[in-house]
Amino acid sequence: PPTWLVLFMPVTWAVKTLMFGQVFLGGLFAACFFRSLGKGWFAATVGGVLYSFGCMLGQIYWPSQVSTLVWLPFLMWAVERFIQTRRWRWWAAFIIGVALQALAGFPQFMVYTLYLLGPYALVRLVQEKGKKREEEKIAKPRAARMGIWFTAMFLLAGCVLAAGLAAIQLAP
């Protein structure tokens, strides 16, 4: 959808505006991911700036790469928040993020993102299971109701659903 700017302004301005917006969003998503890990505002902001300058600005001459990279920290954030809270909205955010990354135009970075997200999610789920055992001794929290394999299956089903959503657009 952001590429629709080409209809309303000259192409050179539209591409510059799109690139600026995506680099900014990538940094914002990275900062939100770091905040979800429990980092302070300063550390999260520095992490977001470093992601923007270290990862995204180097690809600025290839708009499809930037359009794909913007979703990496968003997906990390969505997975982390889903594992922490087990709320449906984070699962839906994950599905939408995977579908948008699939439609962004550079499938190699999408594959690399999924290579990163798979092990990350499994490690985080094992960590949460260890926390769950400790918390069950005290009280049974709402987020602990969903088991580790059930959560992993939800994330895998989310990838399949996102691929289906992206296929609707890619098929014609």
Contacts in CASP RR format, 6 or more apart in sequence:
PFRMAT RR
TARGET T0000
AUTHOR 0000-0000-0000
METHOD contacts of the structure
MODEL  1
PPTWLVLFMPVTWAVKTLMFGQVFLGGLFAACFFRSLGKGWFAATVGGVL
YSFGCMLGQIYWPSQVSTLVWLPFLMWAVERFIQTRRWRWWAAFIIGVAL
QALAGFPQFMVYTLYLLGPYALVRLVQEKGKKREEEKIAKPRAARMGIWF
TAMFLLAGCVLAAGLAAIQLAP
2 18 0 8 1.000
2 21 0 8 1.000
2 22 0 8 1.000
2 67 0 8 1.000
3 14 0 8 1.000
3 18 0 8 1.000
5 14 0 8 1.000
5 17 0 8 1.000
5 18 0 8 1.000
6 14 0 8 1.000
6 15 0 8 1.000
8 14 0 8 1.000
9 17 0 8 1.000
15 63 0 8 1.000
18 63 0 8 1.000
19 60 0 8 1.000
19 63 0 8 1.000
19 66 0 8 1.000
22 56 0 8 1.000
22 66 0 8 1.000
22 67 0 8 1.000
22 70 0 8 1.000
23 52 0 8 1.000
23 56 0 8 1.000
23 57 0 8 1.000
23 60 0 8 1.000
23 66 0 8 1.000
23 70 0 8 1.000
24 52 0 8 1.000
25 70 0 8 1.000
25 74 0 8 1.000
26 48 0 8 1.000
26 51 0 8 1.000
26 52 0 8 1.000
26 56 0 8 1.000
26 69 0 8 1.000
26 70 0 8 1.000
26 73 0 8 1.000
26 74 0 8 1.000
27 47 0 8 1.000
27 48 0 8 1.000
27 49 0 8 1.000
27 51 0 8 1.000
27 52 0 8 1.000
27 56 0 8 1.000
27 73 0 8 1.000
28 48 0 8 1.000
29 70 0 8 1.000
29 71 0 8 1.000
29 73 0 8 1.000
29 74 0 8 1.000
29 77 0 8 1.000
30 47 0 8 1.000
30 48 0 8 1.000
30 50 0 8 1.000
30 51 0 8 1.000
30 52 0 8 1.000
30 73 0 8 1.000
31 44 0 8 1.000
31 45 0 8 1.000
31 47 0 8 1.000
31 48 0 8 1.000
32 44 0 8 1.000
32 73 0 8 1.000
32 77 0 8 1.000
33 73 0 8 1.000
33 74 0 8 1.000
33 76 0 8 1.000
33 77 0 8 1.000
33 80 0 8 1.000
34 40 0 8 1.000
34 43 0 8 1.000
34 44 0 8 1.000
34 47 0 8 1.000
34 48 0 8 1.000
35 41 0 8 1.000
35 44 0 8 1.000
36 77 0 8 1.000
36 80 0 8 1.000
36 81 0 8 1.000
36 84 0 8 1.000
37 80 0 8 1.000
48 73 0 8 1.000
51 73 0 8 1.000
55 69 0 8 1.000
55 72 0 8 1.000
56 66 0 8 1.000
56 69 0 8 1.000
56 70 0 8 1.000
59 65 0 8 1.000
59 66 0 8 1.000
59 69 0 8 1.000
60 66 0 8 1.000
62 106 0 8 1.000
64 104 0 8 1.000
64 105 0 8 1.000
64 106 0 8 1.000
65 106 0 8 1.000
65 109 0 8 1.000
67 104 0 8 1.000
67 105 0 8 1.000
67 106 0 8 1.000
68 101 0 8 1.000
68 104 0 8 1.000
68 105 0 8 1.000
68 106 0 8 1.000
68 107 0 8 1.000
68 109 0 8 1.000
68 110 0 8 1.000
68 113 0 8 1.000
69 109 0 8 1.000
70 104 0 8 1.000
71 97 0 8 1.000
71 98 0 8 1.000
71 100 0 8 1.000
71 101 0 8 1.000
71 104 0 8 1.000
71 113 0 8 1.000
72 101 0 8 1.000
72 109 0 8 1.000
72 113 0 8 1.000
72 116 0 8 1.000
74 93 0 8 1.000
74 97 0 8 1.000
75 94 0 8 1.000
75 97 0 8 1.000
75 98 0 8 1.000
75 101 0 8 1.000
75 113 0 8 1.000
75 117 0 8 1.000
76 116 0 8 1.000
76 117 0 8 1.000
76 120 0 8 1.000
78 90 0 8 1.000
78 91 0 8 1.000
78 93 0 8 1.000
78 94 0 8 1.000
78 97 0 8 1.000
79 94 0 8 1.000
79 117 0 8 1.000
79 120 0 8 1.000
79 121 0 8 1.000
79 124 0 8 1.000
79 155 0 8 1.000
80 124 0 8 1.000
81 87 0 8 1.000
81 90 0 8 1.000
81 93 0 8 1.000
82 90 0 8 1.000
82 91 0 8 1.000
82 93 0 8 1.000
82 94 0 8 1.000
82 151 0 8 1.000
82 154 0 8 1.000
82 155 0 8 1.000
83 121 0 8 1.000
83 124 0 8 1.000
83 125 0 8 1.000
83 128 0 8 1.000
83 151 0 8 1.000
84 128 0 8 1.000
84 143 0 8 1.000
85 143 0 8 1.000
86 142 0 8 1.000
86 143 0 8 1.000
86 145 0 8 1.000
86 146 0 8 1.000
86 151 0 8 1.000
91 154 0 8 1.000
91 155 0 8 1.000
91 158 0 8 1.000
94 155 0 8 1.000
94 158 0 8 1.000
94 162 0 8 1.000
95 158 0 8 1.000
95 161 0 8 1.000
95 162 0 8 1.000
95 165 0 8 1.000
96 162 0 8 1.000
96 165 0 8 1.000
97 162 0 8 1.000
98 110 0 8 1.000
98 114 0 8 1.000
98 158 0 8 1.000
98 159 0 8 1.000
98 162 0 8 1.000
98 163 0 8 1.000
98 166 0 8 1.000
99 162 0 8 1.000
99 163 0 8 1.000
99 164 0 8 1.000
99 165 0 8 1.000
99 166 0 8 1.000
101 109 0 8 1.000
101 110 0 8 1.000
101 113 0 8 1.000
102 110 0 8 1.000
102 162 0 8 1.000
102 163 0 8 1.000
102 166 0 8 1.000
102 170 0 8 1.000
103 166 0 8 1.000
103 169 0 8 1.000
103 170 0 8 1.000
104 110 0 8 1.000
114 159 0 8 1.000
117 155 0 8 1.000
118 155 0 8 1.000
121 152 0 8 1.000
121 155 0 8 1.000
122 152 0 8 1.000
125 148 0 8 1.000
125 151 0 8 1.000
125 152 0 8 1.000
126 148 0 8 1.000
128 148 0 8 1.000
129 147 0 8 1.000
129 148 0 8 1.000
132 141 0 8 1.000
132 144 0 8 1.000
135 141 0 8 1.000
135 144 0 8 1.000
136 144 0 8 1.000
146 154 0 8 1.000
END
